[in-house]
Every structure is written in structure tokens, then in C-alpha cells.
Amino acid sequence: MGHPDFRAAGKIFASLGPDEAWGMVKLAPELQDEVVEGAPGIFEPFNGAWGAGGATRVVLEKANKKLVALAMEMAWVGVTTAGKKGKS
């Protein structure tokens, strides 16, 4: 798509926008709500179905490394554990 993305288990969990002014982390919708409420102006859901599904914009100019790293870790955990809950 012309910009870097980060994958785990064959799925994208984060990416950089083409202009690198913003990033995206893929969060479970309930985590997205917590992140957006906890750091408004830094995190915001994308518009439409993509955002409703957990795609969260990261305004890199306003973010710090610690917040971005935490959001990326949550996104990574989300894709690496998807479908494994309840399995032994």
C-alpha cells in the first residue's frame, strides 16, 4: 500500500501513514474506547466501519514513545491471541 506496516501471525496490527504524520493501531473496540478516552487528541477512531472495528489513528506529532509502544503492544497481543481465547 506504499507505507510500512507491522504484522504478527500474518495480520497487520499497526502501520504508518504515507506521510508518516500519523500511524494506525488495530485494537479491540473496547480497548480502543479506553485508549481514546485516556489520551484524546493523540488517539482517535478512524471513520466508518474500519474505525468501528478498532482501527485507531495515532497523531504522532502529539504522541510520545511510551504511549505509542503501549498501543502497539496491545495491538500485537490482539492479533497474536485472536481466536485462542478459551482454548487449552
Secondary structure, DSSP 8 states (H G I E B T S, - for coil): --S-EEEETTEEEEEE-TTSSEEEEE--HHHHHHHHHHSBTTEEE-SHHHHHTTEEEEETTT--HHHHHHHHHHHHHHHHHTTTTT--
